[in-house]
């Protein structure tokens, strides 16, 4: 199974600032046929289910603010939130869907 | 809009069984593969089981293989998870989640149902 490792485990950032989350896979999740990375990011607010933010490492889902952006390729990925707002407090998970079973990182908790 | 509503959770003793249901609406259920994902209290997300749209393909996490069974009723738009031989470590919120059409990222999640295994 592909192991997903996120860093840091927690992150404290001030309102209006930038938050950066890292995610590393134990092997490449680049789908060479389409040159797309099989990497998704989810946001889970307290008491709520996860919500899909980004797929294919950098494609925002409909309705996700453009303050959220994803980047990276191969084994190293980043989720960036700019102009941090109080509503962004959550745990953020990465997930690879390159191979079965799909696997999640352990999550990074964002605090303001 | 897509809705996934889980039910069937509860407090059970070790070794007993439970069946979880996930009622789906707002999309053509029979054309989408589905997943179960669980989250132990205060912990991260753990993928549990997958079933293809037609029910012919299914697979499980090693931690539940041989004890849990995923199934679906496409005529009633419902996904199930039969949990047998429950252990304390199975205590978690169980989410059903809809797979994107061709790839295993999960574009919609239910609110979850809590299973507590305790003597």
Contacts between the chains, C-beta under 8 A, distances in Angstrom:
chain1	res1	chain2	res2	distance
A	38	B	103	6.9
A	38	B	105	7.8
A	40	B	105	4.1
A	40	B	106	7.6
A	42	B	45	7.7
A	42	B	106	7.8
A	44	B	45	7.9
A	48	B	111	7.9
A	49	B	95	5.6
A	49	B	109	4.0
A	49	B	110	6.4
A	49	B	111	5.7
A	49	B	112	5.7
A	50	B	45	6.6
A	50	B	95	7.6
A	50	B	106	7.5
A	50	B	109	5.6
A	51	B	109	7.3
A	52	B	105	6.6
A	52	B	106	6.4
A	52	B	107	5.1
A	52	B	108	7.8
A	55	B	100	7.1
A	55	B	103	7.7
A	55	B	105	5.0
A	55	B	107	7.9
A	61	B	107	7.3
A	91	B	44	7.9
A	93	B	44	6.7
A	93	B	45	5.7
A	95	B	45	7.8
A	95	B	105	6.5
A	95	B	106	7.7
A	97	B	103	5.4
A	97	B	104	3.9
A	97	B	105	4.9
A	100	B	50	7.5
A	100	B	59	6.5
A	100	B	104	7.1
A	101	B	47	5.4
A	101	B	50	7.5
A	101	B	59	7.0
A	101	B	61	6.3
A	102	B	35	7.8
A	102	B	47	5.5
A	102	B	104	4.5
A	102	B	105	7.6
A	103	B	47	6.7
A	104	B	44	6.2
A	104	B	45	4.4
A	104	B	46	7.3
A	104	B	47	6.9
A	105	B	44	7.5
A	106	B	44	4.8
A	107	B	44	4.7
A	107	B	45	7.4
